[in-house]
């Protein structure tokens, strides 16, 4: 239950930060980046891939393990070169 509360907090914060419905069925960059930030935050909080899939499935969104792993890796490398993304992730982690 603690992990679910953390997921819900991250989901809300990322959605508000991007100002979009991150579960929209689109591959537009803004939406994928927002989802990738969510995956990153969850994985950094030691959530299992299966948990993230389950929580998103409860919200009506299907995602593969591969996509979660890729999203985490993408944000991790993006944070090294994009100060805005790093600041966003840090601010959400500290809420």
N, C-alpha and C positions, 0 to 999 in steps of 0.2 A: 504494500500500500504506500510505503514511503516513496518508492521509485515512481509510482503512478502520480503522486502529488508533485514530485519534481518534474516529471514529464509535462504535466498540465501547466506548471509554472513556466517552463521553458517555451512551451507551445504558445502560451498567451503572450509572453514577452517578445518572442520572435515575430509573431503576427502583428503585434502593435508596432514594433520597430520598423517593419517593412510596410505596414499599412495596407496589407493585402490578405486575401484568403489563401494561405500557403498550400491548402489542400486542393486548390483548383486543378482540374485535369488539363494541365498545360506544361509544355517544356520551355516556356519563355524563361530567359536567363534570370530575371528578378525572382521568379517563383522557385526555380531550382536552387538558386543561391540561398534563399530563405530556408528551404527544406534542408539543404546541406548544413546550414548553421544549426538547425535543430538537431540533426543527426550528430554533429560534432559535440554539441553540448551534452547530449544524452550519453554518448560513448565516453566522453571525458568524466562523466559522473558514474562510470562503471555499469551502465545499463547494458544488458545483453542484447544482441541483435534481435533475438526472438521477442524480447519484451518490447522493443521499439516497434517491431512489426505488429505486435498484438495491440499496442496502444493506438497506433495509426489505423489499424483495421477496425477498432472500436469506433473510430471517427469516420469510417467509410473510405479509407485511403489504403491502397495496396502498394507495398514497396518490397523489393527484393533485398536479400542480404547483401548482394553485390553492390547495389545502389547505395546502401547505408555506408558500407566500407569505403566506396569511392567518394561519397560526400564528405566523410570524416577526413579522408586524406586530402581532398581538394581544399577544404577550409584550413586545414593545418598548414599547407604550403602557402595558401593565400595570405594567411596571417603574417607570414614572414616578409611579405612584400607590400601589403596593403594595411596601412595604419588604421584606416577607418573600420575595416573588418575586425581587426584586433581589438580596437576600442569597443565595438559593438559586442563582441563575444565576452570580453572582460566585464563590461557593464551588466550583461545579463547574468553571468556567473555570480556576480556579487549582489544580486537582488535578494 
